[in-house]
């Protein structure tokens, strides 16, 4: 690890940064600078990631989830190295003259220095506030030292849509969740609207009485949607089981050129389908279709939702455990 990178040195740079921002905010009739922080947000990303896009996402999150952001850019194989720089993200709410600022630390680390990360990051975390770890790179998830890095977080956020082996990712996430780490998966977050719409279908008195007729659930998925498809299928079957309706479940890849995700429920006199068509979610029940807007969520929209959840979601935990058990049956 580079001798120039030490938590005390970084914290001193942060203190100097706020002194400078305070002096700047006193001039030209400004009302000063407000320091805002509700968490420590640690972002693990590849050095090749789009720096501007990632920076825009973090900046967009700050007004609602102000944080001390620690961005760790992983440079890959090479000599043991870790470097840093400190800067700020500021904005001025509409109609006000006072800036609101959050601090940001950027670290560049080689793979060999990742095991040093907890000893550097933990002293930088804001005391008495949650530390959220957003792992944007699937490569790091498979490293032997990743569990130690994940253990420093109150919540770990991953995106299983990026992994090369989705089935293995389910097992890995289940192991992390069992260890007590609060886990969020953006594949599950993408399903929020799907789950809401399916629930609303059965709030209709015309359809709630047909729940008991459902005998099978079939989910087909396209590229990068395998984990989402497995989670969605298990969530549906668990929900039906809870009301005394046992069903069979099939999860399979979609045909070439097919939709990214399709959910079908079948039973005597009942045929229901949810499918994405471009930016629409089409729900069809016994031949009658209804469309609702479903734009592709970006990182900002997904992270905005996940950062608002800082306690265990029992529905997700149960769904993940069931999906992992289905992918890796023990008997």
N, C-alpha and C positions, 0 to 999 in steps of 0.2 A: 504494500500500500504506500502511496506517495506520502513522504514525511510532511508535505505542506498541507495535507488534508487532515484536520482534527476538529472535532465538534466545537471545542472552545474557540478556535479561530473563526469558524463559521458563525457562531453566535455573536462574536465581537463584530463581524462584518454586518450582521443583521442590526445590531444596536447602532452602528455608524450609519446604516441606511436610513433608519427611522429618524435619527438626528437630522440628516440631510433633508429628508422629506418634510420634517416639521418646519425647518427653516424656509424651505421653498414655499410651503403652504401659507406662511405668514405674510407673504408679499402680495402686492397688487390688489389689496382689498379682499383676499381670499379668507374664508372662514376656518382655515386650517385643514388638518388631515386627521381622519378617524381611522384607527387601526382596528380591523375586524378579523375575528378568527373564531370558528366553531369546531374545528378539527385539524388534525394533521393529515394531509392527503399525500401519500407516497405513490408515485407512478413509475412502474417498471416498464421500460420500452426499449426496443432495439435502436441502436444508433442510426439505422437506416430509415426509421420512421419519419414521416412527414412532420418536421419540427413546427412549421407554421400551423398546420391543421391541429396538431395536438395542443399547441399553445392557445389557439382560438377556442378549443373545447374547454380547456382549464379556465380561461378568462371568462367564458360564458357562464360557467358554473359558479364563479366566485360571488356574484351578487346575492344568490340564494343560499349558497353553501360556502361562505368565506372560510379560507383555510390557509394554513402554512403549507404550501405545496413543495414537495421534495421530488423532483423529477430525476430518475436514475436512468441514464441512457447506457445500455449494455453494448460494449464494442466488440464482443466476441473473443475468440482465442487470441492469445498474446501474453506479453509479460504482465506481471501483477502491477496494476496501475489504477489509480483513483484520483480524479481531479474535480474541482468545484468552481462555481461562481454563484453570486447572490444578486438578486434584483427584485423588483416589485411589480405588482399588477394593481393599477389604480383606475377608478371610475368615478364619475360625478353624477349622482342621481338627478333626474330631471327636476328642474326648478330649485335646485340647491346650489350653494356656492362652496360647499365643503367636499373635498375628495374623500373617498373611502379606499383604503389601500390594503392589500394582502401581500405577504412576502413569499418569494419563491426562491428555492435553492435548486441548482442543477448540478448533478454529479454525473461524471462519465466513468464507468467501471468496466474493466475487462472481466471475462468469465472467472479468471483465477482470483479476482479480488471480491467476488460476490459474497464469499463466506465472511468477509469483514463488514458487510453492510449493516447488520444489526448493531454492532458496536459503534458505528458512525451515526446511523439514523435515529436510534432510540434516544440518545442525549439531545437530538434536535427536535424531538416531538414536544408539542406544547403541553405542559403539565395539566393534568386533570381533564383533558379533552380526548375524545377517541382518535385513534390512529387507524386510518382506512388505507388499505393497500390495493391499488388497481394494477393488476398484472396484465399488460397489453400484449405480452409476447408469450406464445404457447411454448416456445423452446425452453424457457426457464422452468416451466411447470414440471418437466421431466428430470431436472437436475437433482442429484442426491441432496444438496444443501437447501433445496427450496423450502422444505417443511420448517426449517429453522427460521428462514426469512418470513414465512407466512405466520409463524407463531408470535411475531412481534406485533401483529395487527389485531385490532378489535374486530375488524371485518376485512375479509379478502374478497375482491371482485375479479372474476375471470371471464373469459369469453370462450366457451367450449366450441363455438362455431369455427374457431381458427385452428383447432388441433388436427393433426394428421390422423390420429387414431381415436375416433369419437367414443368407441366402446371402452377403451382403456381409460379415457378421460373421465367417464362416468365413475369407474371404480376409484380413480385417484381423487376425484372430488368427494366421493362418499367417505373415503378414509380421512380426508381433511375435515369434513363436517363432523365425523365421529370424534375427532380429537378435541372438539369443543370450539374450534374457530368458527365464527359467524361467516358463512359463505354466501356470496351472491354470484349468479351466473347470468350473463347478459343474454344467453339463449333462452333462459326462463323469463327474463324481463321482456323479451320480444313477444312472449305469449300472453302478456297481460290482457291485451285487447281481445285476443281469441277467447280466453277464459271468461272474460266479462260478457262477451256476446253469446257464448254458448249457455251461460247461466241465465241470461235474459230470455233466451228462447223458452226455457222451462219455467220461467216465471209467468208465462202466458197460460191461463187456465185451460186453453184448448189443447196444449201439449203436455202439461204436467201429468195428466192422467195416462199418458202413453209411455211414461218412463219405464214401467214394468214390462213393456213389450220389447224393449231393446235386448238383443241377444248377442250382438257382436259389434266390435269397434275396430275400424281399420284406419291406419295412418300411413300415408306415403309421403316421402320427403325427397327434396332435391339436394343439390350440392350445399354443403355447410349447414344443413338443417337436420342432420341425423340425431344429434342430441336433443334438439328442440322437439323433433317428432317423437322420440322415445319418452321424453318428459310429458308431452301433451297426451299421448296415449295412456300412460300410467295415471296421470291426473284424472282423466275421464273415467277410467275403470275403477280407481279408488273412490271417486265421488259416487259412482253408481253402486258400488259395493256397500258404501256407508248407508244407503237407503234400501238395502236388501235386494239389489238387482245385480246378480253375478253375470258377467259377460266374458266372452272370449276377446282376446286382443291380438291383432296382427300389425306389425310395424315393418314396412318394407320400402326399399328405394323406389322413387317414382320412375316412370318410363322416360327415356330420353326426350327432352323438350317439355316435360310435364311441369306442373306447378311446384313451387318450392315447398309447399306444405298443403296437404289435403287431409281432412278428418271426416270419416264417414261412420254413421251410426245406423245400424239396421236391425229391424225386428218385424214382427207380424203387423202388417199394415203401416209400417213406419220406415221411411228412408230420409235420412238427414245428412247434409253435407256442408262443410265449411271449407272454402278454398280461396286462396289469394289469387286475384287476377290483377296484375300490375299494382296499382295503388288502391285497390278495393278488396274488401273481404265480402265474398258472396256466400250467403247462407240460403240453402235450399231445403225446404221441408215438404216432402210429398209433392214435388214438382213446382211448388211456389217459391220464388226467389226474392231475396231482399239484399240490397247492397249497402255497405257502409264504408266510409272513407277509412283507409288503412295505409297511410304513407310509410315508406321504409324508414324506420327510426334511425337517427344518427347517433354518434357516441354521446353527444350532449343530452339528447332526450333520454337515452338509456341510463346514463350515469346520474342524471338529475333524479330519476326515480329511485335508483339504488342508494344514493347518498341520503335519501330521506328515510331509509330503513336501517336502524342501528340496533335492532334486536332480532332474535331468531324468528323466522317465519316457519311455523310448524308444518304448514302445507307444503312448502318447498322442501323442507328437510325430509318429510315422509315420501314425497314424490321422488326425490333423488335416491333415497335408500331403496325404494321399490324398483326404480329403473335400473340401478346397479345390480340388484338381486336378480332381475329378469335377464340382464345381459350376462351375468355370471351365476347361473344356477348351481347350488351346492349339492343337490341330491338328485 
